[in-house]
């Protein structure tokens, strides 16, 4: 019988060599090449100078989200893995029934900011800059938290105290930007940062430019697993609705249609509250039936990302 140790020797050596080479290449990529790419590509000057390329990248992103409709890609792409993406839009509406006058978005984000060890304010919104946004401020960028946020190029961000981060968020809310927060695996791609589970996103979104609007192309069963409405928060259309359709144009996820003279909201809705904000008849209302809503959102997000 052949000596198995002689057969396994070369195989073990090959395996060790392969793992060493893979580790070396990964080290070169993450520590040498990737930081250089981030510095060259993720800055306001580069995006402004190459707007055509940036917009093409957004078109690619739209098609990328559409891949979630194909089982092969959905099962293999990390951006579509519910273990790696767990987000919630936090409405900025001031008239949420059952909230007791609480500003829900400020309450949730203040808690996350206070909890964070690292806070980084991005100097500009890459989405609005690339799309040439005319309706919302370009220079209100994302608030990123966690150790990985420090890998964003220094020329494009600033480290913030808790008070500075809160002031930045309030400025965004006053401008009508709606925050979506949590762990977003795709942001590791956009910022070219390896996913170590240490990047918390607070994206301050407009309905016209933000990449989050492409979530409308995801199947609802996947969307339900990666973008969660605030626990206990619901939205409904009241009898005051006249079917004007303003809400349809404001919806991130194409969850609203006017049928039989009245707005109808589908299961694609993530209860972001934008439709209620813009309804001229005040015919859409948000209701909160969970006194622990802030705790539940913070605890859920804290369970999936270290920040």
Secondary structure, DSSP 8 states (H G I E B T S, - for coil): ---HHHHHHHHHHHHHHHHHHHHHHHHHIIIIIHHHHHHHHSSHHHHHHTHHHHHHHHHHHHHHHHGGGSHHHHTT-GGG-TTT-EEEEE---S--BTSTT--HHHHHHHHHHHH-S-EEEESS-HHHHHHT-SSS-TT---EEESGGGGGS-GGGEEE--HHHHHHHHHHHHHTT-EEEEEE-HHHHHHTT----S--EEEEEE-TTT-GGGGGGGS-HHHHHHHB---TTEEEEE-TT-----HHHHH-TT--EEEETTEEEE-TT-----HHHHH-TT--EEEEE--TTHHHHHHHHHHTT---
